[in-house]
Amino acid sequence: MSVVQITLASVIMGVIVALVSRGIGAGIGDGRPAVLVNLAVSIPVGAAVFYGVCRGLKVAELEMAGRALFSPARAWFSRQRAKI
């Protein structure tokens, strides 16, 4: 079931990112600065959409992936706070 949910989230993310990218291209063109803006906007939008859809679909692996990604940062911040 998780494979279906993650595939659905990926498809939705792809559609949204394509629309955002196309909108940016139509709005500011396709030169090098526009490509950088496109990347700077499209990547976070894609990540947010994917996360939101996975969370909405209650993908079981989402919590595990979050812990794996953010545990090192939490540990670092905890050590920094302990020094203060």
PDB file as gemmi writes it, atoms N, CA and C in Angstrom:
CRYST1    1.000    1.000    1.000  90.00  90.00  90.00 P 1                      
ATOM      1  N   MET A   1       0.831  -1.198   0.000  1.00  0.00           N  
ATOM      2  CA  MET A   1       0.000   0.000   0.000  1.00  0.00           C  
ATOM      3  C   MET A   1       0.872   1.257   0.000  1.00  0.00           C  
ATOM      4  N   SER A   2       1.993   1.198   0.705  1.00  0.00           N  
ATOM      5  CA  SER A   2       2.866   2.367   0.768  1.00  0.00           C  
ATOM      6  C   SER A   2       3.405   2.747  -0.602  1.00  0.00           C  
ATOM      7  N   VAL A   3       3.694   1.749  -1.420  1.00  0.00           N  
ATOM      8  CA  VAL A   3       4.221   2.032  -2.762  1.00  0.00           C  
ATOM      9  C   VAL A   3       3.194   2.823  -3.564  1.00  0.00           C  
ATOM     10  N   VAL A   4       1.938   2.453  -3.466  1.00  0.00           N  
ATOM     11  CA  VAL A   4       0.877   3.162  -4.185  1.00  0.00           C  
ATOM     12  C   VAL A   4       0.747   4.589  -3.656  1.00  0.00           C  
ATOM     13  N   GLN A   5       0.776   4.752  -2.342  1.00  0.00           N  
ATOM     14  CA  GLN A   5       0.651   6.083  -1.752  1.00  0.00           C  
ATOM     15  C   GLN A   5       1.823   6.978  -2.142  1.00  0.00           C  
ATOM     16  N   ILE A   6       3.023   6.440  -2.084  1.00  0.00           N  
ATOM     17  CA  ILE A   6       4.205   7.234  -2.428  1.00  0.00           C  
ATOM     18  C   ILE A   6       4.226   7.564  -3.911  1.00  0.00           C  
ATOM     19  N   THR A   7       3.779   6.628  -4.743  1.00  0.00           N  
ATOM     20  CA  THR A   7       3.685   6.903  -6.181  1.00  0.00           C  
ATOM     21  C   THR A   7       2.677   8.009  -6.448  1.00  0.00           C  
ATOM     22  N   LEU A   8       1.544   7.960  -5.788  1.00  0.00           N  
ATOM     23  CA  LEU A   8       0.542   9.011  -5.943  1.00  0.00           C  
ATOM     24  C   LEU A   8       1.093  10.363  -5.498  1.00  0.00           C  
ATOM     25  N   ALA A   9       1.773  10.387  -4.365  1.00  0.00           N  
ATOM     26  CA  ALA A   9       2.372  11.633  -3.883  1.00  0.00           C  
ATOM     27  C   ALA A   9       3.407  12.151  -4.882  1.00  0.00           C  
ATOM     28  N   SER A  10       4.172  11.262  -5.481  1.00  0.00           N  
ATOM     29  CA  SER A  10       5.185  11.660  -6.462  1.00  0.00           C  
ATOM     30  C   SER A  10       4.554  12.246  -7.714  1.00  0.00           C  
ATOM     31  N   VAL A  11       3.474  11.644  -8.168  1.00  0.00           N  
ATOM     32  CA  VAL A  11       2.786  12.151  -9.361  1.00  0.00           C  
ATOM     33  C   VAL A  11       2.207  13.534  -9.090  1.00  0.00           C  
ATOM     34  N   ILE A  12       1.568  13.701  -7.947  1.00  0.00           N  
ATOM     35  CA  ILE A  12       0.996  15.005  -7.588  1.00  0.00           C  
ATOM     36  C   ILE A  12       2.106  16.047  -7.479  1.00  0.00           C  
ATOM     37  N   MET A  13       3.203  15.679  -6.826  1.00  0.00           N  
ATOM     38  CA  MET A  13       4.339  16.591  -6.710  1.00  0.00           C  
ATOM     39  C   MET A  13       4.860  16.974  -8.090  1.00  0.00           C  
ATOM     40  N   GLY A  14       5.003  16.005  -8.980  1.00  0.00           N  
ATOM     41  CA  GLY A  14       5.502  16.287 -10.325  1.00  0.00           C  
ATOM     42  C   GLY A  14       4.616  17.247 -11.090  1.00  0.00           C  
ATOM     43  N   VAL A  15       3.314  17.061 -10.978  1.00  0.00           N  
ATOM     44  CA  VAL A  15       2.373  17.958 -11.665  1.00  0.00           C  
ATOM     45  C   VAL A  15       2.479  19.373 -11.103  1.00  0.00           C  
ATOM     46  N   ILE A  16       2.498  19.507  -9.803  1.00  0.00           N  
ATOM     47  CA  ILE A  16       2.585  20.828  -9.167  1.00  0.00           C  
ATOM     48  C   ILE A  16       3.900  21.515  -9.524  1.00  0.00           C  
ATOM     49  N   VAL A  17       5.008  20.783  -9.461  1.00  0.00           N  
ATOM     50  CA  VAL A  17       6.311  21.369  -9.780  1.00  0.00           C  
ATOM     51  C   VAL A  17       6.354  21.784 -11.249  1.00  0.00           C  
ATOM     52  N   ALA A  18       5.786  20.977 -12.131  1.00  0.00           N  
ATOM     53  CA  ALA A  18       5.749  21.338 -13.553  1.00  0.00           C  
ATOM     54  C   ALA A  18       4.947  22.623 -13.767  1.00  0.00           C  
ATOM     55  N   LEU A  19       3.824  22.746 -13.074  1.00  0.00           N  
ATOM     56  CA  LEU A  19       3.012  23.970 -13.204  1.00  0.00           C  
ATOM     57  C   LEU A  19       3.746  25.188 -12.663  1.00  0.00           C  
ATOM     58  N   VAL A  20       4.386  25.033 -11.512  1.00  0.00           N  
ATOM     59  CA  VAL A  20       5.139  26.140 -10.919  1.00  0.00           C  
ATOM     60  C   VAL A  20       6.287  26.537 -11.848  1.00  0.00           C  
ATOM     61  N   SER A  21       6.995  25.550 -12.347  1.00  0.00           N  
ATOM     62  CA  SER A  21       8.127  25.810 -13.233  1.00  0.00           C  
ATOM     63  C   SER A  21       7.679  26.508 -14.516  1.00  0.00           C  
ATOM     64  N   ARG A  22       6.591  26.035 -15.077  1.00  0.00           N  
ATOM     65  CA  ARG A  22       6.059  26.655 -16.290  1.00  0.00           C  
ATOM     66  C   ARG A  22       5.621  28.092 -16.012  1.00  0.00           C  
ATOM     67  N   GLY A  23       5.015  28.324 -14.857  1.00  0.00           N  
ATOM     68  CA  GLY A  23       4.595  29.673 -14.489  1.00  0.00           C  
ATOM     69  C   GLY A  23       5.779  30.610 -14.317  1.00  0.00           C  
ATOM     70  N   ILE A  24       6.835  30.124 -13.695  1.00  0.00           N  
ATOM     71  CA  ILE A  24       8.037  30.940 -13.523  1.00  0.00           C  
ATOM     72  C   ILE A  24       8.652  31.243 -14.877  1.00  0.00           C  
ATOM     73  N   GLY A  25       8.723  30.235 -15.726  1.00  0.00           N  
ATOM     74  CA  GLY A  25       9.272  30.442 -17.063  1.00  0.00           C  
ATOM     75  C   GLY A  25       8.471  31.459 -17.858  1.00  0.00           C  
ATOM     76  N   ALA A  26       7.161  31.406 -17.744  1.00  0.00           N  
ATOM     77  CA  ALA A  26       6.314  32.364 -18.459  1.00  0.00           C  
ATOM     78  C   ALA A  26       6.446  33.757 -17.871  1.00  0.00           C  
ATOM     79  N   GLY A  27       6.690  33.821 -16.573  1.00  0.00           N  
ATOM     80  CA  GLY A  27       6.759  35.117 -15.910  1.00  0.00           C  
ATOM     81  C   GLY A  27       8.082  35.836 -16.061  1.00  0.00           C  
ATOM     82  N   ILE A  28       9.186  35.105 -15.967  1.00  0.00           N  
ATOM     83  CA  ILE A  28      10.489  35.794 -15.991  1.00  0.00           C  
ATOM     84  C   ILE A  28      11.428  35.281 -17.066  1.00  0.00           C  
ATOM     85  N   GLY A  29      10.961  34.393 -17.916  1.00  0.00           N  
ATOM     86  CA  GLY A  29      11.794  33.956 -19.033  1.00  0.00           C  
ATOM     87  C   GLY A  29      12.568  32.696 -18.733  1.00  0.00           C  
ATOM     88  N   ASP A  30      13.592  32.464 -19.560  1.00  0.00           N  
ATOM     89  CA  ASP A  30      14.341  31.222 -19.422  1.00  0.00           C  
ATOM     90  C   ASP A  30      15.854  31.421 -19.409  1.00  0.00           C  
ATOM     91  N   GLY A  31      16.310  32.602 -19.029  1.00  0.00           N  
ATOM     92  CA  GLY A  31      17.739  32.857 -18.915  1.00  0.00           C  
ATOM     93  C   GLY A  31      18.317  32.213 -17.664  1.00  0.00           C  
ATOM     94  N   ARG A  32      19.600  32.371 -17.481  1.00  0.00           N  
ATOM     95  CA  ARG A  32      20.268  31.753 -16.327  1.00  0.00           C  
ATOM     96  C   ARG A  32      19.687  32.198 -14.987  1.00  0.00           C  
ATOM     97  N   PRO A  33      19.428  33.501 -14.768  1.00  0.00           N  
ATOM     98  CA  PRO A  33      18.800  33.899 -13.495  1.00  0.00           C  
ATOM     99  C   PRO A  33      17.422  33.265 -13.307  1.00  0.00           C  
ATOM    100  N   ALA A  34      16.671  33.142 -14.385  1.00  0.00           N  
ATOM    101  CA  ALA A  34      15.343  32.535 -14.297  1.00  0.00           C  
ATOM    102  C   ALA A  34      15.442  31.062 -13.917  1.00  0.00           C  
ATOM    103  N   VAL A  35      16.452  30.379 -14.452  1.00  0.00           N  
ATOM    104  CA  VAL A  35      16.646  28.970 -14.112  1.00  0.00           C  
ATOM    105  C   VAL A  35      16.989  28.835 -12.630  1.00  0.00           C  
ATOM    106  N   LEU A  36      17.829  29.718 -12.119  1.00  0.00           N  
ATOM    107  CA  LEU A  36      18.184  29.673 -10.695  1.00  0.00           C  
ATOM    108  C   LEU A  36      16.971  29.947  -9.814  1.00  0.00           C  
ATOM    109  N   VAL A  37      16.164  30.930 -10.191  1.00  0.00           N  
ATOM    110  CA  VAL A  37      14.933  31.216  -9.444  1.00  0.00           C  
ATOM    111  C   VAL A  37      14.002  30.011  -9.509  1.00  0.00           C  
ATOM    112  N   ASN A  38      13.901  29.437 -10.696  1.00  0.00           N  
ATOM    113  CA  ASN A  38      13.046  28.273 -10.879  1.00  0.00           C  
ATOM    114  C   ASN A  38      13.460  27.141  -9.943  1.00  0.00           C  
ATOM    115  N   LEU A  39      14.747  26.861  -9.873  1.00  0.00           N  
ATOM    116  CA  LEU A  39      15.237  25.822  -8.967  1.00  0.00           C  
ATOM    117  C   LEU A  39      14.991  26.188  -7.511  1.00  0.00           C  
ATOM    118  N   ALA A  40      15.276  27.434  -7.169  1.00  0.00           N  
ATOM    119  CA  ALA A  40      15.128  27.882  -5.785  1.00  0.00           C  
ATOM    120  C   ALA A  40      13.674  27.808  -5.313  1.00  0.00           C  
ATOM    121  N   VAL A  41      12.746  27.926  -6.227  1.00  0.00           N  
ATOM    122  CA  VAL A  41      11.326  27.867  -5.864  1.00  0.00           C  
ATOM    123  C   VAL A  41      10.777  26.453  -6.023  1.00  0.00           C  
ATOM    124  N   SER A  42      11.082  25.816  -7.134  1.00  0.00           N  
ATOM    125  CA  SER A  42      10.475  24.525  -7.454  1.00  0.00           C  
ATOM    126  C   SER A  42      10.886  23.405  -6.500  1.00  0.00           C  
ATOM    127  N   ILE A  43      12.139  23.378  -6.085  1.00  0.00           N  
ATOM    128  CA  ILE A  43      12.585  22.301  -5.199  1.00  0.00           C  
ATOM    129  C   ILE A  43      11.879  22.352  -3.839  1.00  0.00           C  
ATOM    130  N   PRO A  44      11.844  23.511  -3.157  1.00  0.00           N  
ATOM    131  CA  PRO A  44      11.107  23.541  -1.883  1.00  0.00           C  
ATOM    132  C   PRO A  44       9.606  23.287  -2.047  1.00  0.00           C  
ATOM    133  N   VAL A  45       9.024  23.805  -3.135  1.00  0.00           N  
ATOM    134  CA  VAL A  45       7.595  23.548  -3.371  1.00  0.00           C  
ATOM    135  C   VAL A  45       7.362  22.053  -3.546  1.00  0.00           C  
ATOM    136  N   GLY A  46       8.216  21.412  -4.332  1.00  0.00           N  
ATOM    137  CA  GLY A  46       8.079  19.975  -4.544  1.00  0.00           C  
ATOM    138  C   GLY A  46       8.208  19.188  -3.254  1.00  0.00           C  
ATOM    139  N   ALA A  47       9.189  19.544  -2.446  1.00  0.00           N  
ATOM    140  CA  ALA A  47       9.383  18.847  -1.171  1.00  0.00           C  
ATOM    141  C   ALA A  47       8.179  19.041  -0.248  1.00  0.00           C  
ATOM    142  N   ALA A  48       7.669  20.259  -0.202  1.00  0.00           N  
ATOM    143  CA  ALA A  48       6.512  20.545   0.654  1.00  0.00           C  
ATOM    144  C   ALA A  48       5.267  19.803   0.181  1.00  0.00           C  
ATOM    145  N   VAL A  49       5.046  19.789  -1.120  1.00  0.00           N  
ATOM    146  CA  VAL A  49       3.876  19.085  -1.665  1.00  0.00           C  
ATOM    147  C   VAL A  49       3.996  17.586  -1.385  1.00  0.00           C  
ATOM    148  N   PHE A  50       5.166  17.017  -1.649  1.00  0.00           N  
ATOM    149  CA  PHE A  50       5.364  15.587  -1.407  1.00  0.00           C  
ATOM    150  C   PHE A  50       5.119  15.251   0.055  1.00  0.00           C  
ATOM    151  N   TYR A  51       5.701  16.035   0.950  1.00  0.00           N  
ATOM    152  CA  TYR A  51       5.515  15.802   2.383  1.00  0.00           C  
ATOM    153  C   TYR A  51       4.039  15.930   2.766  1.00  0.00           C  
ATOM    154  N   GLY A  52       3.401  16.990   2.281  1.00  0.00           N  
ATOM    155  CA  GLY A  52       1.998  17.210   2.625  1.00  0.00           C  
ATOM    156  C   GLY A  52       1.089  16.100   2.143  1.00  0.00           C  
ATOM    157  N   VAL A  53       1.304  15.639   0.925  1.00  0.00           N  
ATOM    158  CA  VAL A  53       0.472  14.558   0.391  1.00  0.00           C  
ATOM    159  C   VAL A  53       0.749  13.261   1.150  1.00  0.00           C  
ATOM    160  N   CYS A  54       2.016  12.963   1.408  1.00  0.00           N  
ATOM    161  CA  CYS A  54       2.346  11.751   2.177  1.00  0.00           C  
ATOM    162  C   CYS A  54       1.734  11.809   3.566  1.00  0.00           C  
ATOM    163  N   ARG A  55       1.782  12.965   4.176  1.00  0.00           N  
ATOM    164  CA  ARG A  55       1.191  13.108   5.512  1.00  0.00           C  
ATOM    165  C   ARG A  55      -0.329  12.954   5.442  1.00  0.00           C  
ATOM    166  N   GLY A  56      -0.934  13.554   4.421  1.00  0.00           N  
ATOM    167  CA  GLY A  56      -2.379  13.422   4.248  1.00  0.00           C  
ATOM    168  C   GLY A  56      -2.813  11.987   3.990  1.00  0.00           C  
ATOM    169  N   LEU A  57      -1.977  11.241   3.269  1.00  0.00           N  
ATOM    170  CA  LEU A  57      -2.282   9.839   2.989  1.00  0.00           C  
ATOM    171  C   LEU A  57      -1.839   8.911   4.117  1.00  0.00           C  
ATOM    172  N   LYS A  58      -1.230   9.480   5.148  1.00  0.00           N  
ATOM    173  CA  LYS A  58      -0.750   8.724   6.309  1.00  0.00           C  
ATOM    174  C   LYS A  58       0.222   7.612   5.903  1.00  0.00           C  
ATOM    175  N   VAL A  59       1.223   7.992   5.120  1.00  0.00           N  
ATOM    176  CA  VAL A  59       2.256   7.040   4.714  1.00  0.00           C  
ATOM    177  C   VAL A  59       3.052   6.643   5.953  1.00  0.00           C  
ATOM    178  N   ALA A  60       3.100   5.350   6.209  1.00  0.00           N  
ATOM    179  CA  ALA A  60       3.720   4.843   7.438  1.00  0.00           C  
ATOM    180  C   ALA A  60       5.202   5.192   7.527  1.00  0.00           C  
ATOM    181  N   GLU A  61       5.905   5.186   6.419  1.00  0.00           N  
ATOM    182  CA  GLU A  61       7.348   5.414   6.425  1.00  0.00           C  
ATOM    183  C   GLU A  61       7.735   6.875   6.591  1.00  0.00           C  
ATOM    184  N   LEU A  62       6.782   7.776   6.558  1.00  0.00           N  
ATOM    185  CA  LEU A  62       7.092   9.207   6.631  1.00  0.00           C  
ATOM    186  C   LEU A  62       7.758   9.566   7.958  1.00  0.00           C  
ATOM    187  N   GLU A  63       7.249   9.053   9.052  1.00  0.00           N  
ATOM    188  CA  GLU A  63       7.833   9.363  10.361  1.00  0.00           C  
ATOM    189  C   GLU A  63       9.252   8.793  10.475  1.00  0.00           C  
ATOM    190  N   MET A  64       9.432   7.583   9.990  1.00  0.00           N  
ATOM    191  CA  MET A  64      10.752   6.960  10.026  1.00  0.00           C  
ATOM    192  C   MET A  64      11.757   7.749   9.175  1.00  0.00           C  
ATOM    193  N   ALA A  65      11.341   8.194   8.007  1.00  0.00           N  
ATOM    194  CA  ALA A  65      12.223   8.981   7.147  1.00  0.00           C  
ATOM    195  C   ALA A  65      12.553  10.322   7.801  1.00  0.00           C  
ATOM    196  N   GLY A  66      11.581  10.938   8.427  1.00  0.00           N  
ATOM    197  CA  GLY A  66      11.817  12.203   9.122  1.00  0.00           C  
ATOM    198  C   GLY A  66      12.825  12.060  10.243  1.00  0.00           C  
ATOM    199  N   ARG A  67      12.699  10.990  10.995  1.00  0.00           N  
ATOM    200  CA  ARG A  67      13.672  10.749  12.069  1.00  0.00           C  
ATOM    201  C   ARG A  67      15.065  10.545  11.498  1.00  0.00           C  
ATOM    202  N   ALA A  68      15.171   9.782  10.427  1.00  0.00           N  
ATOM    203  CA  ALA A  68      16.484   9.516   9.829  1.00  0.00           C  
ATOM    204  C   ALA A  68      17.116  10.788   9.282  1.00  0.00           C  
ATOM    205  N   LEU A  69      16.299  11.662   8.710  1.00  0.00           N  
ATOM    206  CA  LEU A  69      16.826  12.892   8.123  1.00  0.00           C  
ATOM    207  C   LEU A  69      17.158  13.950   9.160  1.00  0.00           C  
ATOM    208  N   PHE A  70      16.323  14.068  10.186  1.00  0.00           N  
ATOM    209  CA  PHE A  70      16.457  15.197  11.092  1.00  0.00           C  
ATOM    210  C   PHE A  70      17.085  14.861  12.442  1.00  0.00           C  
ATOM    211  N   SER A  71      17.296  13.604  12.752  1.00  0.00           N  
ATOM    212  CA  SER A  71      17.921  13.244  14.020  1.00  0.00           C  
ATOM    213  C   SER A  71      19.309  13.840  14.194  1.00  0.00           C  
ATOM    214  N   PRO A  72      20.173  13.806  13.164  1.00  0.00           N  
ATOM    215  CA  PRO A  72      21.490  14.437  13.341  1.00  0.00           C  
ATOM    216  C   PRO A  72      21.394  15.928  13.647  1.00  0.00           C  
ATOM    217  N   ALA A  73      20.467  16.622  13.009  1.00  0.00           N  
ATOM    218  CA  ALA A  73      20.308  18.055  13.266  1.00  0.00           C  
ATOM    219  C   ALA A  73      19.795  18.295  14.682  1.00  0.00           C  
ATOM    220  N   ARG A  74      18.839  17.494  15.118  1.00  0.00           N  
ATOM    221  CA  ARG A  74      18.324  17.637  16.485  1.00  0.00           C  
ATOM    222  C   ARG A  74      19.418  17.389  17.512  1.00  0.00           C  
ATOM    223  N   ALA A  75      20.229  16.373  17.266  1.00  0.00           N  
ATOM    224  CA  ALA A  75      21.318  16.065  18.196  1.00  0.00           C  
ATOM    225  C   ALA A  75      22.313  17.227  18.252  1.00  0.00           C  
ATOM    226  N   TRP A  76      22.626  17.802  17.109  1.00  0.00           N  
ATOM    227  CA  TRP A  76      23.566  18.918  17.060  1.00  0.00           C  
ATOM    228  C   TRP A  76      23.005  20.111  17.813  1.00  0.00           C  
ATOM    229  N   PHE A  77      21.729  20.448  17.579  1.00  0.00           N  
ATOM    230  CA  PHE A  77      21.114  21.580  18.273  1.00  0.00           C  
ATOM    231  C   PHE A  77      21.045  21.332  19.780  1.00  0.00           C  
ATOM    232  N   SER A  78      20.795  20.093  20.179  1.00  0.00           N  
ATOM    233  CA  SER A  78      20.754  19.771  21.606  1.00  0.00           C  
ATOM    234  C   SER A  78      22.135  19.987  22.247  1.00  0.00           C  
ATOM    235  N   ARG A  79      23.181  19.558  21.548  1.00  0.00           N  
ATOM    236  CA  ARG A  79      24.537  19.769  22.069  1.00  0.00           C  
ATOM    237  C   ARG A  79      24.859  21.250  22.154  1.00  0.00           C  
ATOM    238  N   GLN A  80      24.455  22.028  21.155  1.00  0.00           N  
ATOM    239  CA  GLN A  80      24.711  23.453  21.164  1.00  0.00           C  
ATOM    240  C   GLN A  80      23.973  24.143  22.300  1.00  0.00           C  
ATOM    241  N   ARG A  81      22.734  23.735  22.524  1.00  0.00           N  
ATOM    242  CA  ARG A  81      21.936  24.325  23.599  1.00  0.00           C  
ATOM    243  C   ARG A  81      22.524  23.972  24.958  1.00  0.00           C  
ATOM    244  N   ALA A  82      23.064  22.775  25.088  1.00  0.00           N  
ATOM    245  CA  ALA A  82      23.656  22.353  26.351  1.00  0.00           C  
ATOM    246  C   ALA A  82      24.905  23.160  26.680  1.00  0.00           C  
ATOM    247  N   LYS A  83      25.594  23.665  25.662  1.00  0.00           N  
ATOM    248  CA  LYS A  83      26.791  24.475  25.883  1.00  0.00           C  
ATOM    249  C   LYS A  83      26.460  25.846  26.430  1.00  0.00           C  
ATOM    250  N   ILE A  84      25.251  26.312  26.186  1.00  0.00           N  
ATOM    251  CA  ILE A  84      24.863  27.678  26.581  1.00  0.00           C  
ATOM    252  C   ILE A  84      24.557  27.765  28.044  1.00  0.00           C  
TER     253      ILE A  84                                                      
END                                                                             
